Amino acid sequence: MTWRIERIEQLPTRTLDAWMVLEAPSDGPEQPWTRHLVGFHLEGRKVQVSSPVEVFDPISRRALTRSGRVYELGERSGLTGDAFSLWDVWKQTFGIEEEREVTEEVEALVLGWAQ
């Protein structure tokens, strides 16, 4: 799965803390897997799973999702128990049985652009 990499300057954003990036076959088993951000939404003070990420800007640490929302990744990766629970509910709701965690890949991309 690859993302388009472009500048994202759109506002407003939702900042995710204690985040992870997970891939899942959310568009169906025969379709490419989609990437989703999961984490604690600071402004809303709740955990959240994003719709599929369409564009990612490693410089600003922002992602544009299919729903049109912009998420900014906070400094801290790694999920809380509540976020894991929400991800499990999300998978059950959409009948998802497989997943891949790609947080380290995204962190490496961010670090690579920061240097």
C-alpha positions as CSV (number, residue, x, y, z in Angstrom):
1,M,0.0,0.0,0.0
2,T,1.4,3.4,-0.9
3,W,0.2,6.9,-0.1
4,R,0.4,10.0,-2.3
5,I,2.9,12.3,-0.6
6,E,1.9,16.0,-1.0
7,R,1.8,19.1,1.1
8,I,-1.3,19.4,3.2
9,E,-2.1,22.9,4.4
10,Q,-5.8,22.5,5.0
11,L,-7.4,23.4,8.3
12,P,-8.9,22.5,10.7
13,T,-6.9,19.5,11.8
14,R,-7.4,16.9,14.5
15,T,-4.3,16.1,16.4
16,L,-3.7,12.5,17.4
17,D,-1.6,11.6,20.3
18,A,-0.6,8.0,21.3
19,W,-1.2,7.0,17.7
20,M,-0.6,4.1,15.4
21,V,-1.0,3.4,11.7
22,L,-2.8,0.2,10.7
23,E,-3.5,-1.3,7.3
24,A,-6.6,-3.4,6.7
25,P,-8.7,-4.6,3.7
26,S,-11.5,-2.2,4.5
27,D,-12.6,-1.9,0.9
28,G,-13.0,-5.6,0.5
29,P,-10.6,-8.6,0.2
30,E,-9.9,-8.1,-3.5
31,Q,-9.1,-4.3,-3.1
32,P,-5.8,-2.7,-2.0
33,W,-5.5,-2.4,1.8
34,T,-6.2,1.0,3.3
35,R,-4.3,2.8,6.0
36,H,-6.0,4.1,9.1
37,L,-4.8,6.4,11.9
38,V,-5.8,5.3,15.4
39,G,-5.2,7.3,18.5
40,F,-6.3,9.8,21.1
41,H,-7.9,12.9,19.5
42,L,-6.6,15.7,21.7
43,E,-9.2,18.3,20.8
44,G,-12.2,16.0,21.2
45,R,-10.6,14.2,24.2
46,K,-11.5,10.7,22.8
47,V,-10.0,7.9,20.9
48,Q,-10.6,7.7,17.2
49,V,-10.2,5.6,14.0
50,S,-9.8,7.6,10.8
51,S,-11.3,6.8,7.5
52,P,-8.7,5.6,4.9
53,V,-5.8,7.9,4.5
54,E,-5.5,9.3,1.0
55,V,-2.6,11.7,1.2
56,F,0.2,12.0,3.7
57,D,2.6,14.9,4.2
58,P,5.6,13.7,6.3
59,I,7.0,17.3,6.7
60,S,3.9,18.6,8.5
61,R,3.0,15.2,9.9
62,R,-0.5,15.6,8.4
63,A,-2.8,13.1,6.7
64,L,-5.8,13.8,4.6
65,T,-8.4,11.1,4.8
66,R,-11.1,9.9,2.4
67,S,-13.7,11.7,4.5
68,G,-11.9,15.0,4.0
69,R,-10.6,15.3,7.5
70,V,-7.0,16.4,8.2
71,Y,-5.2,14.7,11.1
72,E,-1.9,15.8,12.5
73,L,0.3,13.2,14.2
74,G,1.5,14.2,17.6
75,E,5.0,13.4,18.9
76,R,4.0,10.3,20.7
77,S,3.2,7.0,18.9
78,G,1.9,3.9,20.6
79,L,-1.7,3.2,21.5
80,T,-3.6,3.3,24.7
81,G,-5.8,0.4,25.8
82,D,-8.9,2.4,24.8
83,A,-7.6,2.9,21.3
84,F,-6.9,-0.8,20.9
85,S,-10.4,-1.5,22.1
86,L,-11.9,1.0,19.6
87,W,-9.8,-0.5,16.8
88,D,-11.2,-4.0,17.7
89,V,-14.8,-2.7,17.6
90,W,-14.1,-0.9,14.3
91,K,-12.7,-4.2,12.8
92,Q,-15.8,-6.1,14.0
93,T,-18.2,-3.5,12.7
94,F,-16.6,-3.7,9.2
95,G,-15.9,-7.5,9.3
96,I,-12.2,-7.0,9.2
97,E,-10.2,-10.1,10.2
98,E,-6.7,-9.1,9.1
99,E,-4.5,-6.2,9.8
100,R,-0.9,-5.0,9.6
101,E,0.7,-2.4,11.8
102,V,2.8,0.1,9.8
103,T,3.6,2.7,12.4
104,E,7.3,2.2,12.2
105,E,7.3,2.7,8.5
106,V,5.4,6.0,8.9
107,E,7.8,7.1,11.7
108,A,10.8,6.4,9.4
109,L,9.2,8.5,6.6
110,V,8.6,11.4,9.0
111,L,12.2,11.1,10.4
112,G,13.6,10.9,6.9
113,W,12.0,14.2,5.9
114,A,13.0,15.8,9.2
115,Q,16.7,15.4,8.5
